[in-house]
Amino acid sequence: MKSHLPIRPELREWILTTTSAGHSVDTVLKMMQDTGYDLRQSRSILATVLNMPISALDAHTQAPPAPKSQGRRTRHPEAPQMVVNGHTVHVGLSMESPALRVLNDFLSAEECNALIEQARPRLQRARTVDSSGKQQIDARRTSEGMFFVTGETPLIQRIEQRIASMLSIPVDHGEGLQVLHYLPGQQYEPHYDWFNPDQPGFAAITAKGGQRIASLVMYLNTPEAGGGTAFPQVGVTVTALCGSAVYFAYDTGDEASLHAGLPVQKGEKWIATKWLRERPFQKAAR
């Protein structure tokens, strides 16, 4: 039986976008359960949105498997602590699938505060990249944000060089640093940072730097409750702590890299994100 409950437009759009991007029914159901839906409710909603009987759900919507991992990994820190350009960083958690490191003390409290103040006047509703490579408002992402141009200020230059030195990835392989601000209830639902090669806009998205290969999320404050980064496929949630960061590398089609910015339950959350590409990334005009 299909769902007779009202389905939020943003949930309907997310289901259609996620299934058309090649993710299997099992994956979509797991994402829905990870955000609070029970299995029966999830299947009913999915059948309604996809306009088919529940009994035929899996057979009709099972997509071809995502491309296998090609074994490409960015270099990542292995020591329990390291000194990067005079700044000491501590590794608080290390795992291999996905290749993930929690980096404590990656930014100082002064750097976090300064980054927030430089970003605050330029905040706008955060956007995502659609299948054609254009930025769009997405109901799954409810924060405000802005982008810095690579090397825009001395602070940005220092952070970018720290990232490059620690990961042995040139500064010019990074997209512009993005700062995001979340208020209570705001979140970013489960998603992948890599671009799906089956989407029609893949060539346009990757023309100016190639595929994304790794992400670094830096926490600029500590929310009073909530706001962590969850990796539902591997059962790990990274707590948002001021000055710490989570780095994760991935290959195209790596489902273990599925992640979500969990809702802020109390207070606010500020983060800065750096996406890294295969090749030098074309700078945007100021």
C-alpha positions in Angstrom: 0.0 0.0 0.0 1.3 3.4 -0.9 1.6 6.3 1.6 -1.4 8.4 2.4 0.6 10.7 4.5 1.6 14.1 3.1 5.1 14.0 1.6 7.2 17.2 1.9 8.1 18.6 -1.5 11.8 18.7 -0.5 11.7 15.0 0.5 10.0 14.1 -2.8 12.6 16.1 -4.8 15.5 14.5 -2.8 14.2 11.0 -3.5 13.8 11.7 -7.3 17.3 13.3 -7.5 19.0 10.6 -5.5 17.5 7.6 -7.4 18.1 9.3 -10.8 21.7 9.8 -9.7 22.1 6.0 -9.6 21.7 5.2 -5.9 19.9 1.9 -5.2 16.7 1.5 -3.3 18.5 -0.1 -0.4 20.8 3.0 -0.2 17.9 5.5 -0.3 16.0 3.5 2.3 19.0 3.4 4.6 19.5 7.2 4.2 15.8 7.7 5.1 16.1 5.5 8.2 19.3 7.2 9.3 17.3 10.5 9.4 14.4 9.0 11.5 12.0 7.2 9.2 11.1 3.6 10.0 11.5 1.0 7.3 7.8 0.5 6.6 7.2 4.2 6.3 10.3 4.7 4.1 9.2 2.0 1.7 5.7 3.4 1.5 6.9 6.9 0.8 9.4 5.7 -1.8 6.8 3.7 -3.6 4.5 6.7 -3.7 7.1 9.1 -5.0 8.3 6.6 -7.7 4.7 5.7 -8.5 4.9 1.9 -8.3 3.7 -1.0 -6.1 5.8 -1.7 -3.0 6.2 -5.3 -4.2 7.9 -4.0 -7.4 10.0 -1.3 -5.7 13.4 -3.0 -5.7 13.1 -4.6 -9.1 12.1 -1.5 -10.9 14.4 1.0 -9.3 17.6 -1.0 -8.7 20.3 1.0 -10.5 23.6 -0.2 -11.9 26.3 -0.4 -9.3 28.4 2.7 -8.9 31.9 2.5 -10.5 34.3 0.5 -8.5 37.0 2.2 -6.5 40.0 2.9 -8.7 42.4 2.8 -5.8 43.3 6.5 -5.9 43.8 8.0 -2.5 45.2 11.3 -1.5 48.1 11.2 1.0 47.0 11.6 4.6 48.7 11.9 8.0 49.7 8.7 9.8 51.5 10.0 12.9 49.6 10.7 16.1 50.6 14.3 15.8 52.5 16.5 13.4 53.9 20.0 13.1 52.7 21.7 9.9 54.4 25.0 9.2 55.0 25.5 12.9 51.4 24.5 13.9 50.9 21.2 15.9 48.0 19.0 14.8 46.8 15.9 16.6 45.2 12.9 15.0 42.2 11.9 17.1 40.7 9.1 15.0 41.9 7.2 12.0 40.0 4.7 9.7 40.5 3.3 6.3 37.1 3.0 4.6 36.6 5.7 3.9 40.1 7.0 4.4 39.2 9.4 7.3 41.1 11.3 9.9 39.9 13.5 12.7 42.4 16.3 13.2 42.3 18.0 16.6 43.7 21.6 17.0 43.8 22.0 13.2 42.9 25.7 13.6 43.5 27.9 16.6 40.6 29.6 18.4 41.9 33.0 17.0 41.9 31.6 13.5 38.4 30.3 13.9 37.0 33.6 15.2 38.8 35.6 12.5 37.4 33.3 9.8 33.9 33.7 11.1 34.2 37.5 11.1 35.6 37.6 7.6 32.8 35.4 6.3 29.8 36.9 8.2 29.1 40.0 6.0 28.9 37.8 2.9 26.6 35.0 4.0 23.8 33.9 1.6 21.6 30.8 1.4 24.0 27.9 0.8 23.7 26.2 -2.6 24.6 22.8 -4.1 25.8 21.9 -7.6 23.1 20.3 -9.8 23.6 17.6 -12.5 24.5 20.3 -15.1 27.1 21.9 -13.0 25.1 24.9 -12.0 24.6 26.1 -8.4 21.1 25.8 -7.0 19.1 26.1 -3.8 18.6 22.6 -2.4 16.1 21.8 0.4 18.6 19.2 1.8 21.0 22.0 2.7 19.4 24.7 4.9 22.5 26.7 6.0 23.9 30.0 4.9 27.3 30.2 3.4 29.9 32.0 1.3 33.1 31.3 -0.7 36.5 32.8 -0.4 38.7 33.1 -3.5 41.9 31.0 -3.2 44.5 33.1 -1.4 42.0 36.0 -0.8 43.4 37.1 2.6 46.5 36.3 4.6 44.4 34.1 6.9 43.0 32.1 4.0 46.5 31.8 2.5 47.8 30.4 5.8 45.0 27.9 6.2 45.3 26.8 2.6 49.1 26.3 2.9 48.6 24.2 6.1 46.2 22.0 4.2 48.5 21.6 1.3 51.6 20.9 3.4 49.8 18.3 5.6 48.2 16.4 2.7 50.9 16.9 0.1 48.3 18.3 -2.3 49.2 21.6 -4.0 47.2 24.7 -3.0 45.9 25.2 -6.6 44.1 21.8 -6.5 41.7 23.2 -3.9 38.4 24.8 -4.5 37.8 28.1 -2.8 37.2 27.8 1.0 33.5 27.7 1.9 32.2 28.9 5.3 28.8 27.7 6.4 26.6 28.9 9.2 23.8 26.6 10.7 21.1 27.7 13.2 19.0 25.2 15.3 17.2 22.7 13.1 19.4 23.4 10.1 21.3 20.5 8.5 22.7 19.0 5.3 21.1 15.6 4.6 23.2 12.6 3.5 25.2 13.2 0.3 28.4 12.5 -1.5 31.0 15.1 -2.4 32.3 13.3 -5.5 30.5 14.0 -8.8 28.5 11.2 -10.5 30.0 10.5 -13.9 26.6 9.3 -15.2 25.1 12.7 -14.8 24.9 14.8 -18.0 26.8 17.8 -16.4 29.8 15.7 -15.3 32.1 16.9 -18.1 31.3 20.6 -17.3 31.7 20.1 -13.5 35.1 18.4 -13.9 36.5 20.5 -16.8 38.1 23.0 -14.4 39.9 20.7 -12.1 38.8 17.1 -12.5 37.0 14.9 -10.0 36.9 15.7 -6.3 39.2 13.4 -4.4 39.0 14.5 -0.8 37.2 16.9 1.6 38.3 18.7 4.7 35.6 20.0 7.1 36.9 22.4 9.8 34.8 23.3 12.8 34.9 27.0 13.7 32.9 26.7 17.0 31.4 24.1 19.3 27.5 24.0 19.1 25.8 23.5 22.4 24.2 20.3 21.0 24.1 18.5 17.7 25.7 19.6 14.5 28.2 16.7 14.1 29.2 15.1 10.8 27.8 11.6 10.4 29.0 8.8 8.1 26.0 6.5 8.1 27.5 3.8 6.0 30.2 3.1 8.6 28.4 4.2 11.8 30.7 7.1 12.7 29.7 10.6 13.8 32.4 13.2 14.3 31.6 15.7 17.0 31.8 19.4 16.0 34.5 20.8 18.3 36.0 24.3 17.8 39.4 24.1 16.0 39.1 20.4 15.0 38.6 19.1 11.5 37.6 15.9 9.7 39.4 14.9 6.5 38.2 12.1 4.2 39.3 10.9 0.8 37.3 9.0 -1.7 37.2 7.4 -5.1 34.4 8.0 -7.6 31.5 5.8 -6.5 32.8 5.3 -3.0 29.6 4.8 -1.0 31.5 4.7 2.3 32.0 8.4 1.9 28.3 9.2 2.3 28.0 11.9 5.0 25.6 14.4 6.5 25.8 17.5 8.5 23.5 16.6 11.4 20.8 19.1 12.6 22.0 21.7 15.2 19.9 21.0 18.3 21.0 24.0 20.4 23.2 27.0 19.7 24.8 27.5 16.2 27.4 25.9 14.1 30.1 27.4 11.9 32.3 25.3 9.6 34.7 25.8 6.8 35.0 23.3 4.0 37.8 22.6 1.5 37.2 20.3 -1.5 40.3 19.0 -3.3 40.5 18.1 -7.0 42.6 15.8 -9.2 44.1 18.7 -11.1 44.6 22.5 -10.6 41.2 24.1 -10.0 40.4 27.1 -12.2 40.0 30.2 -9.9 36.8 32.1 -10.0 37.0 35.9 -10.7 36.7 38.1 -7.6 
